[in-house]
């Protein structure tokens, strides 16, 4: 199962206790996500680029290399040499950005779904409530 890359192996890797299988697939999906972001950003250049028909062949070969059942596959090589060092170099900035985004989302959530303020009883209403309760107890004693 460790070197298997058919779609069912993803589910088997998730369900197994083998951390190596999970790590291989996590690396692949990180690279795939980064590639998808790059592809979105470069879409205009891809349409203008004269070798556009060849692009899909290179993309397919690249994805096959990233999924190759060998230790030096593309996902491992790119993750360990590019993504991981880049992430740790910019980790403080990423943490700060995450904190800011969380704060903004919390503020938006409070504006959309504000927590209700507790109802404050006015003194006269409170007095009326106490009187009503005491009358109920007095009636119960007399019966």
N, CA, C and O atoms as a GROMACS GRO file, in nm:
protein
  572
    1UNK      N    1   0.082  -0.120   0.000
    1UNK     CA    2   0.000   0.000   0.000
    1UNK      C    3   0.086   0.126   0.000
    1UNK      O    4   0.042   0.229  -0.051
    2UNK      N    5   0.205   0.122   0.054
    2UNK     CA    6   0.288   0.241   0.068
    2UNK      C    7   0.324   0.302  -0.066
    2UNK      O    8   0.337   0.424  -0.078
    3UNK      N    9   0.342   0.218  -0.170
    3UNK     CA   10   0.380   0.271  -0.300
    3UNK      C   11   0.264   0.274  -0.398
    3UNK      O   12   0.287   0.292  -0.518
    4UNK      N   13   0.144   0.259  -0.352
    4UNK     CA   14   0.029   0.256  -0.440
    4UNK      C   15  -0.033   0.395  -0.451
    4UNK      O   16  -0.053   0.462  -0.350
    5UNK      N   17  -0.062   0.439  -0.573
    5UNK     CA   18  -0.116   0.572  -0.594
    5UNK      C   19  -0.246   0.571  -0.672
    5UNK      O   20  -0.278   0.670  -0.738
    6UNK      N   21  -0.323   0.463  -0.666
    6UNK     CA   22  -0.455   0.465  -0.728
    6UNK      C   23  -0.549   0.534  -0.631
    6UNK      O   24  -0.519   0.539  -0.512
    7UNK      N   25  -0.664   0.587  -0.677
    7UNK     CA   26  -0.752   0.666  -0.590
    7UNK      C   27  -0.792   0.599  -0.459
    7UNK      O   28  -0.804   0.666  -0.357
    8UNK      N   29  -0.813   0.469  -0.461
    8UNK     CA   30  -0.849   0.400  -0.338
    8UNK      C   31  -0.739   0.404  -0.234
    8UNK      O   32  -0.766   0.392  -0.115
    9UNK      N   33  -0.614   0.420  -0.279
    9UNK     CA   34  -0.504   0.422  -0.183
    9UNK      C   35  -0.507   0.548  -0.098
    9UNK      O   36  -0.453   0.549   0.013
   10UNK      N   37  -0.568   0.655  -0.148
   10UNK     CA   38  -0.581   0.776  -0.066
   10UNK      C   39  -0.668   0.745   0.055
   10UNK      O   40  -0.634   0.781   0.167
   11UNK      N   41  -0.780   0.679   0.032
   11UNK     CA   42  -0.870   0.644   0.141
   11UNK      C   43  -0.801   0.546   0.236
   11UNK      O   44  -0.811   0.560   0.358
   12UNK      N   45  -0.731   0.448   0.181
   12UNK     CA   46  -0.660   0.352   0.265
   12UNK      C   47  -0.552   0.420   0.347
   12UNK      O   48  -0.529   0.384   0.463
   13UNK      N   49  -0.484   0.519   0.289
   13UNK     CA   50  -0.380   0.593   0.362
   13UNK      C   51  -0.442   0.672   0.477
   13UNK      O   52  -0.384   0.678   0.586
   14UNK      N   53  -0.556   0.732   0.454
   14UNK     CA   54  -0.624   0.809   0.558
   14UNK      C   55  -0.666   0.716   0.672
   14UNK      O   56  -0.652   0.750   0.789
   15UNK      N   57  -0.719   0.601   0.636
   15UNK     CA   58  -0.771   0.508   0.736
   15UNK      C   59  -0.662   0.429   0.808
   15UNK      O   60  -0.687   0.377   0.916
   16UNK      N   61  -0.543   0.420   0.752
   16UNK     CA   62  -0.438   0.340   0.815
   16UNK      C   63  -0.368   0.420   0.925
   16UNK      O   64  -0.385   0.541   0.937
   17UNK      N   65  -0.292   0.350   1.004
   17UNK     CA   66  -0.212   0.414   1.109
   17UNK      C   67  -0.072   0.447   1.060
   17UNK      O   68   0.010   0.499   1.137
   18UNK      N   69  -0.043   0.417   0.933
   18UNK     CA   70   0.089   0.440   0.876
   18UNK      C   71   0.106   0.590   0.845
   18UNK      O   72   0.042   0.643   0.754
   19UNK      N   73   0.191   0.655   0.921
   19UNK     CA   74   0.212   0.799   0.904
   19UNK      C   75   0.283   0.833   0.773
   19UNK      O   76   0.264   0.942   0.719
   20UNK      N   77   0.364   0.740   0.722
   20UNK     CA   78   0.436   0.766   0.596
   20UNK      C   79   0.338   0.783   0.480
   20UNK      O   80   0.356   0.872   0.397
   21UNK      N   81   0.235   0.698   0.474
   21UNK     CA   82   0.135   0.710   0.368
   21UNK      C   83   0.064   0.844   0.376
   21UNK      O   84   0.044   0.911   0.275
   22UNK      N   85   0.026   0.882   0.496
   22UNK     CA   86  -0.044   1.009   0.515
   22UNK      C   87   0.046   1.126   0.476
   22UNK      O   88   0.002   1.222   0.413
   23UNK      N   89   0.172   1.118   0.515
   23UNK     CA   90   0.267   1.225   0.484
   23UNK      C   91   0.287   1.240   0.334
   23UNK      O   92   0.292   1.352   0.283
   24UNK      N   93   0.298   1.127   0.260
   24UNK     CA   94   0.315   1.133   0.114
   24UNK      C   95   0.196   1.203   0.050
   24UNK      O   96   0.213   1.288  -0.038
   25UNK      N   97   0.075   1.165   0.093
   25UNK     CA   98  -0.044   1.227   0.032
   25UNK      C   99  -0.060   1.372   0.074
   25UNK      O  100  -0.106   1.453  -0.006
   26UNK      N  101  -0.026   1.406   0.196
   26UNK     CA  102  -0.033   1.547   0.237
   26UNK      C  103   0.064   1.632   0.156
   26UNK      O  104   0.030   1.743   0.113
   27UNK      N  105   0.185   1.580   0.134
   27UNK     CA  106   0.282   1.653   0.051
   27UNK      C  107   0.228   1.672  -0.090
   27UNK      O  108   0.238   1.780  -0.147
   28UNK      N  109   0.170   1.565  -0.146
   28UNK     CA  110   0.115   1.575  -0.281
   28UNK      C  111   0.008   1.682  -0.288
   28UNK      O  112   0.008   1.764  -0.380
   29UNK      N  113  -0.086   1.683  -0.192
   29UNK     CA  114  -0.196   1.779  -0.198
   29UNK      C  115  -0.150   1.922  -0.172
   29UNK      O  116  -0.208   2.016  -0.224
   30UNK      N  117  -0.046   1.939  -0.092
   30UNK     CA  118   0.011   2.074  -0.074
   30UNK      C  119   0.070   2.123  -0.206
   30UNK      O  120   0.048   2.237  -0.246
   31UNK      N  121   0.144   2.036  -0.273
   31UNK     CA  122   0.203   2.074  -0.402
   31UNK      C  123   0.093   2.098  -0.505
   31UNK      O  124   0.100   2.194  -0.582
   32UNK      N  125  -0.008   2.012  -0.507
   32UNK     CA  126  -0.118   2.029  -0.601
   32UNK      C  127  -0.189   2.162  -0.578
   32UNK      O  128  -0.222   2.233  -0.673
   33UNK      N  129  -0.213   2.196  -0.451
   33UNK     CA  130  -0.277   2.324  -0.419
   33UNK      C  131  -0.192   2.443  -0.460
   33UNK      O  132  -0.244   2.540  -0.515
   34UNK      N  133  -0.063   2.435  -0.433
   34UNK     CA  134   0.028   2.544  -0.473
   34UNK      C  135   0.031   2.556  -0.625
   34UNK      O  136   0.033   2.667  -0.679
   35UNK      N  137   0.032   2.443  -0.693
   35UNK     CA  138   0.032   2.445  -0.840
   35UNK      C  139  -0.099   2.505  -0.892
   35UNK      O  140  -0.097   2.581  -0.989
   36UNK      N  141  -0.212   2.473  -0.828
   36UNK     CA  142  -0.340   2.528  -0.871
   36UNK      C  143  -0.344   2.680  -0.853
   36UNK      O  144  -0.398   2.751  -0.937
   37UNK      N  145  -0.287   2.728  -0.743
   37UNK     CA  146  -0.280   2.874  -0.721
   37UNK      C  147  -0.192   2.939  -0.827
   37UNK      O  148  -0.228   3.042  -0.884
   38UNK      N  149  -0.076   2.879  -0.853
   38UNK     CA  150   0.014   2.930  -0.957
   38UNK      C  151  -0.057   2.931  -1.092
   38UNK      O  152  -0.048   3.028  -1.168
   39UNK      N  153  -0.126   2.822  -1.123
   39UNK     CA  154  -0.195   2.810  -1.251
   39UNK      C  155  -0.303   2.917  -1.266
   39UNK      O  156  -0.320   2.974  -1.374
   40UNK      N  157  -0.374   2.945  -1.158
   40UNK     CA  158  -0.477   3.050  -1.162
   40UNK      C  159  -0.413   3.186  -1.190
   40UNK      O  160  -0.463   3.264  -1.271
   41UNK      N  161  -0.304   3.213  -1.121
   41UNK     CA  162  -0.236   3.342  -1.137
   41UNK      C  163  -0.175   3.356  -1.276
   41UNK      O  164  -0.171   3.466  -1.331
   42UNK      N  165  -0.129   3.247  -1.333
   42UNK     CA  166  -0.061   3.252  -1.462
   42UNK      C  167  -0.154   3.222  -1.580
   42UNK      O  168  -0.107   3.206  -1.693
   43UNK      N  169  -0.282   3.213  -1.556
   43UNK     CA  170  -0.376   3.175  -1.662
   43UNK      C  171  -0.368   3.268  -1.783
   43UNK      O  172  -0.375   3.222  -1.897
   44UNK      N  173  -0.354   3.397  -1.760
   44UNK     CA  174  -0.346   3.492  -1.872
   44UNK      C  175  -0.222   3.463  -1.957
   44UNK      O  176  -0.229   3.463  -2.080
   45UNK      N  177  -0.109   3.439  -1.890
   45UNK     CA  178   0.014   3.408  -1.964
   45UNK      C  179   0.001   3.276  -2.040
   45UNK      O  180   0.056   3.261  -2.149
   46UNK      N  181  -0.071   3.182  -1.982
   46UNK     CA  182  -0.087   3.052  -2.049
   46UNK      C  183  -0.167   3.065  -2.178
   46UNK      O  184  -0.142   2.992  -2.274
   47UNK      N  185  -0.263   3.158  -2.180
   47UNK     CA  186  -0.341   3.178  -2.303
   47UNK      C  187  -0.260   3.252  -2.409
   47UNK      O  188  -0.276   3.228  -2.528
   48UNK      N  189  -0.173   3.343  -2.365
   48UNK     CA  190  -0.092   3.420  -2.459
   48UNK      C  191   0.028   3.339  -2.506
   48UNK      O  192   0.075   3.355  -2.619
   49UNK      N  193   0.079   3.252  -2.419
   49UNK     CA  194   0.197   3.172  -2.448
   49UNK      C  195   0.174   3.087  -2.574
   49UNK      O  196   0.073   3.017  -2.582
   50UNK      N  197   0.264   3.093  -2.671
   50UNK     CA  198   0.240   3.022  -2.798
   50UNK      C  199   0.236   2.870  -2.785
   50UNK      O  200   0.175   2.803  -2.869
   51UNK      N  201   0.299   2.812  -2.682
   51UNK     CA  202   0.303   2.666  -2.670
   51UNK      C  203   0.190   2.616  -2.580
   51UNK      O  204   0.207   2.514  -2.512
   52UNK      N  205   0.076   2.685  -2.578
   52UNK     CA  206  -0.034   2.648  -2.490
   52UNK      C  207  -0.080   2.503  -2.506
   52UNK      O  208  -0.105   2.438  -2.405
   53UNK      N  209  -0.091   2.448  -2.627
   53UNK     CA  210  -0.134   2.308  -2.639
   53UNK      C  211  -0.038   2.210  -2.570
   53UNK      O  212  -0.080   2.104  -2.525
   54UNK      N  213   0.089   2.244  -2.563
   54UNK     CA  214   0.187   2.157  -2.500
   54UNK      C  215   0.178   2.166  -2.347
   54UNK      O  216   0.220   2.074  -2.276
   55UNK      N  217   0.122   2.276  -2.297
   55UNK     CA  218   0.113   2.298  -2.153
   55UNK      C  219   0.044   2.182  -2.082
   55UNK      O  220   0.093   2.135  -1.979
   56UNK      N  221  -0.067   2.135  -2.135
   56UNK     CA  222  -0.142   2.029  -2.070
   56UNK      C  223  -0.063   1.898  -2.064
   56UNK      O  224  -0.077   1.821  -1.969
   57UNK      N  225   0.019   1.874  -2.163
   57UNK     CA  226   0.104   1.754  -2.160
   57UNK      C  227   0.209   1.767  -2.051
   57UNK      O  228   0.235   1.671  -1.977
   58UNK      N  229   0.271   1.886  -2.039
   58UNK     CA  230   0.369   1.908  -1.934
   58UNK      C  231   0.304   1.901  -1.796
   58UNK      O  232   0.362   1.847  -1.701
   59UNK      N  233   0.186   1.956  -1.785
   59UNK     CA  234   0.114   1.952  -1.658
   59UNK      C  235   0.085   1.807  -1.617
   59UNK      O  236   0.103   1.770  -1.501
   60UNK      N  237   0.041   1.727  -1.712
   60UNK     CA  238   0.013   1.585  -1.684
   60UNK      C  239   0.139   1.512  -1.641
   60UNK      O  240   0.137   1.434  -1.546
   61UNK      N  241   0.249   1.536  -1.712
   61UNK     CA  242   0.376   1.473  -1.675
   61UNK      C  243   0.422   1.518  -1.536
   61UNK      O  244   0.472   1.438  -1.457
   62UNK      N  245   0.404   1.646  -1.508
   62UNK     CA  246   0.442   1.700  -1.377
   62UNK      C  247   0.360   1.632  -1.266
   62UNK      O  248   0.415   1.592  -1.164
   63UNK      N  249   0.229   1.620  -1.286
   63UNK     CA  250   0.144   1.556  -1.185
   63UNK      C  251   0.179   1.408  -1.168
   63UNK      O  252   0.176   1.356  -1.057
   64UNK      N  253   0.212   1.342  -1.278
   64UNK     CA  254   0.254   1.201  -1.268
   64UNK      C  255   0.384   1.190  -1.189
   64UNK      O  256   0.400   1.098  -1.108
   65UNK      N  257   0.477   1.281  -1.212
   65UNK     CA  258   0.602   1.282  -1.138
   65UNK      C  259   0.576   1.308  -0.989
   65UNK      O  260   0.641   1.249  -0.903
   66UNK      N  261   0.479   1.396  -0.959
   66UNK     CA  262   0.446   1.424  -0.818
   66UNK      C  263   0.382   1.304  -0.748
   66UNK      O  264   0.394   1.290  -0.627
   67UNK      N  265   0.316   1.218  -0.825
   67UNK     CA  266   0.252   1.100  -0.767
   67UNK      C  267   0.335   0.973  -0.782
   67UNK      O  268   0.293   0.867  -0.737
   68UNK      N  269   0.450   0.982  -0.844
   68UNK     CA  270   0.530   0.862  -0.873
   68UNK      C  271   0.559   0.785  -0.744
   68UNK      O  272   0.593   0.844  -0.642
   69UNK      N  273   0.547   0.653  -0.751
   69UNK     CA  274   0.569   0.570  -0.631
   69UNK      C  275   0.717   0.544  -0.604
   69UNK      O  276   0.758   0.429  -0.588
   70UNK      N  277   0.795   0.651  -0.599
   70UNK     CA  278   0.937   0.641  -0.568
   70UNK      C  279   0.969   0.742  -0.458
   70UNK      O  280   0.892   0.835  -0.435
   71UNK      N  281   1.082   0.723  -0.391
   71UNK     CA  282   1.117   0.814  -0.281
   71UNK      C  283   1.151   0.954  -0.330
   71UNK      O  284   1.134   1.050  -0.254
   72UNK      N  285   1.199   0.969  -0.451
   72UNK     CA  286   1.239   1.101  -0.503
   72UNK      C  287   1.132   1.162  -0.593
   72UNK      O  288   1.164   1.235  -0.687
   73UNK      N  289   1.005   1.132  -0.565
   73UNK     CA  290   0.899   1.186  -0.650
   73UNK      C  291   0.889   1.338  -0.637
   73UNK      O  292   0.950   1.398  -0.548
   74UNK      N  293   0.813   1.398  -0.724
   74UNK     CA  294   0.804   1.544  -0.731
   74UNK      C  295   0.749   1.608  -0.606
   74UNK      O  296   0.797   1.713  -0.564
   75UNK      N  297   0.649   1.547  -0.546
   75UNK     CA  298   0.590   1.606  -0.425
   75UNK      C  299   0.694   1.617  -0.314
   75UNK      O  300   0.706   1.722  -0.250
   76UNK      N  301   0.767   1.511  -0.292
   76UNK     CA  302   0.867   1.511  -0.185
   76UNK      C  303   0.978   1.611  -0.216
   76UNK      O  304   1.018   1.690  -0.130
   77UNK      N  305   1.028   1.608  -0.339
   77UNK     CA  306   1.139   1.698  -0.377
   77UNK      C  307   1.099   1.845  -0.367
   77UNK      O  308   1.173   1.926  -0.312
   78UNK      N  309   0.983   1.879  -0.420
   78UNK     CA  310   0.939   2.019  -0.419
   78UNK      C  311   0.904   2.064  -0.278
   78UNK      O  312   0.937   2.176  -0.238
   79UNK      N  313   0.837   1.977  -0.204
   79UNK     CA  314   0.798   2.014  -0.066
   79UNK      C  315   0.922   2.038   0.021
   79UNK      O  316   0.931   2.140   0.089
   80UNK      N  317   1.015   1.943   0.018
   80UNK     CA  318   1.132   1.953   0.107
   80UNK      C  319   1.229   2.064   0.065
   80UNK      O  320   1.295   2.123   0.150
   81UNK      N  321   1.240   2.093  -0.065
   81UNK     CA  322   1.339   2.190  -0.112
   81UNK      C  323   1.284   2.330  -0.136
   81UNK      O  324   1.361   2.426  -0.138
   82UNK      N  325   1.153   2.344  -0.155
   82UNK     CA  326   1.097   2.476  -0.186
   82UNK      C  327   0.990   2.518  -0.085
   82UNK      O  328   1.004   2.621  -0.020
   83UNK      N  329   0.885   2.438  -0.073
   83UNK     CA  330   0.769   2.478   0.008
   83UNK      C  331   0.803   2.488   0.156
   83UNK      O  332   0.773   2.589   0.220
   84UNK      N  333   0.866   2.385   0.210
   84UNK     CA  334   0.896   2.383   0.354
   84UNK      C  335   0.990   2.497   0.394
   84UNK      O  336   0.960   2.568   0.490
   85UNK      N  337   1.104   2.517   0.326
   85UNK     CA  338   1.191   2.630   0.363
   85UNK      C  339   1.120   2.766   0.349
   85UNK      O  340   1.138   2.854   0.432
   86UNK      N  341   1.039   2.780   0.242
   86UNK     CA  342   0.967   2.905   0.222
   86UNK      C  343   0.869   2.930   0.336
   86UNK      O  344   0.858   3.042   0.387
   87UNK      N  345   0.797   2.824   0.376
   87UNK     CA  346   0.699   2.838   0.483
   87UNK      C  347   0.767   2.878   0.614
   87UNK      O  348   0.722   2.972   0.680
   88UNK      N  349   0.874   2.808   0.651
   88UNK     CA  350   0.940   2.839   0.778
   88UNK      C  351   1.009   2.974   0.776
   88UNK      O  352   1.023   3.037   0.881
   89UNK      N  353   1.051   3.020   0.661
   89UNK     CA  354   1.111   3.153   0.650
   89UNK      C  355   1.005   3.260   0.677
   89UNK      O  356   1.035   3.364   0.737
   90UNK      N  357   0.882   3.236   0.632
   90UNK     CA  358   0.775   3.334   0.645
   90UNK      C  359   0.673   3.298   0.752
   90UNK      O  360   0.565   3.357   0.755
   91UNK      N  361   0.704   3.203   0.839
   91UNK     CA  362   0.608   3.158   0.940
   91UNK      C  363   0.559   3.270   1.032
   91UNK      O  364   0.439   3.277   1.058
   92UNK      N  365   0.647   3.359   1.084
   92UNK     CA  366   0.595   3.468   1.168
   92UNK      C  367   0.493   3.556   1.096
   92UNK      O  368   0.394   3.598   1.155
   93UNK      N  369   0.518   3.583   0.968
   93UNK     CA  370   0.424   3.663   0.890
   93UNK      C  371   0.292   3.587   0.871
   93UNK      O  372   0.184   3.646   0.879
   94UNK      N  373   0.300   3.457   0.847
   94UNK     CA  374   0.181   3.375   0.830
   94UNK      C  375   0.100   3.371   0.960
   94UNK      O  376  -0.022   3.382   0.956
   95UNK      N  377   0.168   3.357   1.074
   95UNK     CA  378   0.100   3.356   1.203
   95UNK      C  379   0.030   3.489   1.229
   95UNK      O  380  -0.083   3.492   1.277
   96UNK      N  381   0.099   3.600   1.198
   96UNK     CA  382   0.040   3.732   1.216
   96UNK      C  383  -0.081   3.750   1.125
   96UNK      O  384  -0.184   3.804   1.168
   97UNK      N  385  -0.069   3.706   1.002
   97UNK     CA  386  -0.180   3.717   0.907
   97UNK      C  387  -0.299   3.633   0.954
   97UNK      O  388  -0.414   3.676   0.945
   98UNK      N  389  -0.271   3.514   1.003
   98UNK     CA  390  -0.378   3.427   1.054
   98UNK      C  391  -0.450   3.493   1.172
   98UNK      O  392  -0.572   3.487   1.182
   99UNK      N  393  -0.374   3.556   1.259
   99UNK     CA  394  -0.432   3.624   1.375
   99UNK      C  395  -0.521   3.741   1.330
   99UNK      O  396  -0.630   3.759   1.383
  100UNK      N  397  -0.473   3.818   1.234
  100UNK     CA  398  -0.552   3.931   1.182
  100UNK      C  399  -0.680   3.883   1.115
  100UNK      O  400  -0.787   3.941   1.135
  101UNK      N  401  -0.670   3.778   1.035
  101UNK     CA  402  -0.788   3.725   0.966
  101UNK      C  403  -0.889   3.673   1.067
  101UNK      O  404  -1.009   3.696   1.052
  102UNK      N  405  -0.842   3.603   1.170
  102UNK     CA  406  -0.931   3.553   1.274
  102UNK      C  407  -1.001   3.668   1.344
  102UNK      O  408  -1.121   3.660   1.373
  103UNK      N  409  -0.928   3.774   1.373
  103UNK     CA  410  -0.986   3.891   1.439
  103UNK      C  411  -1.094   3.956   1.351
  103UNK      O  412  -1.201   3.991   1.400
  104UNK      N  413  -1.065   3.972   1.223
  104UNK     CA  414  -1.162   4.031   1.131
  104UNK      C  415  -1.287   3.943   1.121
  104UNK      O  416  -1.399   3.992   1.125
  105UNK      N  417  -1.266   3.812   1.109
  105UNK     CA  418  -1.380   3.720   1.100
  105UNK      C  419  -1.464   3.723   1.228
  105UNK      O  420  -1.586   3.717   1.221
  106UNK      N  421  -1.399   3.732   1.343
  106UNK     CA  422  -1.474   3.742   1.469
  106UNK      C  423  -1.555   3.870   1.473
  106UNK      O  424  -1.670   3.869   1.519
  107UNK      N  425  -1.497   3.980   1.426
  107UNK     CA  426  -1.570   4.107   1.424
  107UNK      C  427  -1.690   4.100   1.330
  107UNK      O  428  -1.799   4.148   1.363
  108UNK      N  429  -1.671   4.040   1.213
  108UNK     CA  430  -1.780   4.026   1.118
  108UNK      C  431  -1.888   3.936   1.176
  108UNK      O  432  -2.007   3.965   1.163
  109UNK      N  433  -1.848   3.828   1.240
  109UNK     CA  434  -1.944   3.736   1.302
  109UNK      C  435  -2.026   3.808   1.408
  109UNK      O  436  -2.147   3.785   1.419
  110UNK      N  437  -1.962   3.895   1.486
  110UNK     CA  438  -2.034   3.969   1.590
  110UNK      C  439  -2.132   4.069   1.530
  110UNK      O  440  -2.238   4.095   1.588
  111UNK      N  441  -2.097   4.127   1.414
  111UNK     CA  442  -2.188   4.221   1.349
  111UNK      C  443  -2.306   4.148   1.287
  111UNK      O  444  -2.418   4.200   1.289
  112UNK      N  445  -2.284   4.031   1.233
  112UNK     CA  446  -2.391   3.956   1.169
  112UNK      C  447  -2.479   3.889   1.273
  112UNK      O  448  -2.602   3.894   1.263
  113UNK      N  449  -2.417   3.826   1.373
  113UNK     CA  450  -2.490   3.756   1.478
  113UNK      C  451  -2.446   3.809   1.614
  113UNK      O  452  -2.370   3.742   1.684
  114UNK      N  453  -2.491   3.929   1.652
  114UNK     CA  454  -2.446   3.984   1.781
  114UNK      C  455  -2.501   3.900   1.897
  114UNK      O  456  -2.611   3.845   1.890
  115UNK      N  457  -2.422   3.893   2.002
  115UNK     CA  458  -2.471   3.824   2.121
  115UNK      C  459  -2.573   3.913   2.188
  115UNK      O  460  -2.549   4.032   2.207
  116UNK      N  461  -2.688   3.857   2.225
  116UNK     CA  462  -2.793   3.941   2.285
  116UNK      C  463  -2.750   3.992   2.422
  116UNK      O  464  -2.690   3.921   2.502
  117UNK      N  465  -2.783   4.116   2.446
  117UNK     CA  466  -2.755   4.177   2.575
  117UNK      C  467  -2.855   4.122   2.676
  117UNK      O  468  -2.972   4.104   2.644
  118UNK      N  469  -2.808   4.094   2.797
  118UNK     CA  470  -2.903   4.045   2.897
  118UNK      C  471  -3.005   4.153   2.930
  118UNK      O  472  -2.972   4.272   2.938
  119UNK      N  473  -3.127   4.111   2.950
  119UNK     CA  474  -3.235   4.206   2.979
  119UNK      C  475  -3.218   4.258   3.121
  119UNK      O  476  -3.210   4.180   3.216
  120UNK      N  477  -3.212   4.389   3.133
  120UNK     CA  478  -3.198   4.452   3.264
  120UNK      C  479  -3.336   4.498   3.307
  120UNK      O  480  -3.402   4.577   3.240
  121UNK      N  481  -3.378   4.444   3.421
  121UNK     CA  482  -3.511   4.480   3.470
  121UNK      C  483  -3.504   4.615   3.539
  121UNK      O  484  -3.410   4.646   3.612
  122UNK      N  485  -3.604   4.694   3.512
  122UNK     CA  486  -3.609   4.825   3.578
  122UNK      C  487  -3.646   4.803   3.724
  122UNK      O  488  -3.709   4.702   3.757
  123UNK      N  489  -3.609   4.896   3.814
  123UNK     CA  490  -3.638   4.878   3.956
  123UNK      C  491  -3.788   4.860   3.985
  123UNK      O  492  -3.826   4.780   4.070
  124UNK      N  493  -3.872   4.935   3.914
  124UNK     CA  494  -4.015   4.924   3.941
  124UNK      C  495  -4.067   4.788   3.898
  124UNK      O  496  -4.151   4.729   3.966
  125UNK      N  497  -4.017   4.737   3.785
  125UNK     CA  498  -4.059   4.606   3.738
  125UNK      C  499  -4.009   4.497   3.833
  125UNK      O  500  -4.080   4.401   3.862
  126UNK      N  501  -3.885   4.513   3.882
  126UNK     CA  502  -3.829   4.418   3.976
  126UNK      C  503  -3.910   4.416   4.104
  126UNK      O  504  -3.938   4.309   4.160
  127UNK      N  505  -3.948   4.534   4.150
  127UNK     CA  506  -4.028   4.545   4.272
  127UNK      C  507  -4.163   4.477   4.252
  127UNK      O  508  -4.211   4.406   4.341
  128UNK      N  509  -4.225   4.499   4.137
  128UNK     CA  510  -4.354   4.437   4.105
  128UNK      C  511  -4.340   4.286   4.102
  128UNK      O  512  -4.429   4.215   4.151
  129UNK      N  513  -4.231   4.235   4.047
  129UNK     CA  514  -4.208   4.090   4.041
  129UNK      C  515  -4.194   4.033   4.181
  129UNK      O  516  -4.249   3.927   4.211
  130UNK      N  517  -4.119   4.102   4.268
  130UNK     CA  518  -4.101   4.053   4.405
  130UNK      C  519  -4.234   4.052   4.480
  130UNK      O  520  -4.262   3.960   4.556
  131UNK      N  521  -4.314   4.156   4.457
  131UNK     CA  522  -4.445   4.162   4.525
  131UNK      C  523  -4.534   4.049   4.477
  131UNK      O  524  -4.604   3.988   4.557
  132UNK      N  525  -4.532   4.021   4.347
  132UNK     CA  526  -4.615   3.914   4.292
  132UNK      C  527  -4.572   3.779   4.349
  132UNK      O  528  -4.657   3.695   4.380
  133UNK      N  529  -4.443   3.757   4.362
  133UNK     CA  530  -4.394   3.631   4.416
  133UNK      C  531  -4.433   3.617   4.562
  133UNK      O  532  -4.476   3.510   4.605
  134UNK      N  533  -4.418   3.725   4.639
  134UNK     CA  534  -4.454   3.718   4.781
  134UNK      C  535  -4.604   3.693   4.800
  134UNK      O  536  -4.642   3.622   4.893
  135UNK      N  537  -4.690   3.749   4.714
  135UNK     CA  538  -4.834   3.723   4.720
  135UNK      C  539  -4.865   3.576   4.695
  135UNK      O  540  -4.951   3.517   4.760
  136UNK      N  541  -4.794   3.517   4.600
  136UNK     CA  542  -4.815   3.376   4.568
  136UNK      C  543  -4.780   3.290   4.690
  136UNK      O  544  -4.854   3.197   4.723
  137UNK      N  545  -4.667   3.321   4.758
  137UNK     CA  546  -4.628   3.244   4.875
  137UNK      C  547  -4.728   3.263   4.990
  137UNK      O  548  -4.759   3.169   5.062
  138UNK      N  549  -4.777   3.387   5.007
  138UNK     CA  550  -4.873   3.412   5.114
  138UNK      C  551  -5.002   3.332   5.089
  138UNK      O  552  -5.059   3.276   5.183
  139UNK      N  553  -5.048   3.328   4.966
  139UNK     CA  554  -5.168   3.250   4.933
  139UNK      C  555  -5.146   3.102   4.961
  139UNK      O  556  -5.235   3.032   5.011
  140UNK      N  557  -5.025   3.054   4.926
  140UNK     CA  558  -4.996   2.912   4.948
  140UNK      C  559  -4.995   2.879   5.097
  140UNK      O  560  -5.038   2.770   5.136
  141UNK      N  561  -4.948   2.971   5.182
  141UNK     CA  562  -4.945   2.947   5.326
  141UNK      C  563  -5.086   2.943   5.383
  141UNK      O  564  -5.115   2.863   5.472
  142UNK      N  565  -5.174   3.027   5.333
  142UNK     CA  566  -5.310   3.035   5.388
  142UNK      C  567  -5.395   2.917   5.347
  142UNK      O  568  -5.496   2.891   5.411
  143UNK      N  569  -5.359   2.847   5.245
  143UNK     CA  570  -5.441   2.734   5.200
  143UNK      C  571  -5.407   2.616   5.279
  143UNK      O  572  -5.464   2.509   5.258
   0.00000   0.00000   0.00000
